[in-house]
Amino acid sequence: MQAALSTSDGGQAVRDLLAAWRNDGCGSVRERFERAVAEGDLPPGADPALLARYVTTLAFGIAVQAASGIGREELQAMADAALRTWPLT
């Protein structure tokens, strides 16, 4: 998926499709966080859009690291470090 980000102009359709896929996923997470704020599961001052972008960026980054051969322990440590900053407001 990451290789499609650096393709020639002929790969524009693939880049656009993947960007739409990523943005749709982020939008779904944002909607869930909006519901979490409304239901009191997240603090009233939480920013659902920022939290969604943060989580999806982290997930995509961890996926790239995993595909690069980073081991489970190190991936878990990255996720744990990110969760220590949760929730962002």
C-alpha positions in Angstrom: 0.0 0.0 0.0 2.8 2.4 0.8 4.5 1.8 -2.6 1.4 3.3 -4.3 2.2 6.6 -2.7 5.3 7.0 -4.8 4.1 5.8 -8.2 4.2 7.7 -11.4 1.2 9.7 -12.8 -0.1 6.4 -14.2 -0.7 5.3 -10.6 -2.8 8.3 -9.7 -6.0 6.2 -9.7 -4.5 3.8 -7.2 -3.2 6.6 -5.0 -6.6 8.2 -5.0 -8.4 5.0 -4.2 -6.1 4.2 -1.3 -6.4 7.8 0.1 -10.1 7.5 0.0 -10.0 4.2 1.7 -7.8 5.6 4.5 -10.0 8.7 4.9 -13.1 6.6 5.0 -11.6 4.5 7.8 -10.6 7.6 9.7 -14.1 9.0 9.2 -15.6 5.9 10.7 -13.3 6.1 13.7 -14.2 9.8 14.1 -17.9 9.0 14.1 -17.3 6.3 16.8 -15.3 8.8 18.9 -18.1 11.4 18.5 -20.5 8.9 19.9 -18.1 8.1 22.7 -18.0 11.8 23.7 -21.8 12.0 23.5 -22.2 8.9 25.7 -19.6 10.1 28.2 -17.0 7.4 27.4 -14.5 10.2 26.4 -14.2 13.5 28.2 -16.4 16.4 26.9 -13.4 18.3 25.6 -12.0 15.4 23.6 -11.5 16.2 19.9 -13.0 13.2 17.9 -11.4 14.3 14.6 -7.9 14.6 16.2 -8.2 11.3 18.1 -9.3 9.5 14.9 -6.4 10.9 12.9 -4.0 10.0 15.7 -5.3 6.4 16.0 -5.4 5.7 12.3 -1.9 7.3 11.8 -0.6 5.1 14.6 -2.2 2.0 13.2 -0.9 2.6 9.7 2.6 3.3 11.1 2.6 0.1 13.1 1.5 -1.8 10.1 4.4 -0.5 8.1 6.8 -1.3 10.9 5.3 -4.9 11.2 5.7 -5.3 7.4 9.3 -4.2 7.8 10.0 -7.1 10.2 9.8 -5.3 13.5 9.0 -7.8 16.2 5.9 -8.1 18.3 7.5 -6.9 21.5 8.7 -3.7 19.9 5.3 -3.1 18.2 3.6 -3.6 21.5 5.9 -1.2 23.2 5.0 1.5 20.5 1.3 0.9 21.1 1.8 1.1 24.8 3.7 4.4 24.5 0.9 5.8 22.3 -1.7 4.8 24.8 0.1 6.6 27.6 -0.9 9.8 25.9 -4.6 8.8 25.6 -6.9 10.6 25.3 -5.6 13.6 23.5 -7.8 16.7 24.1 
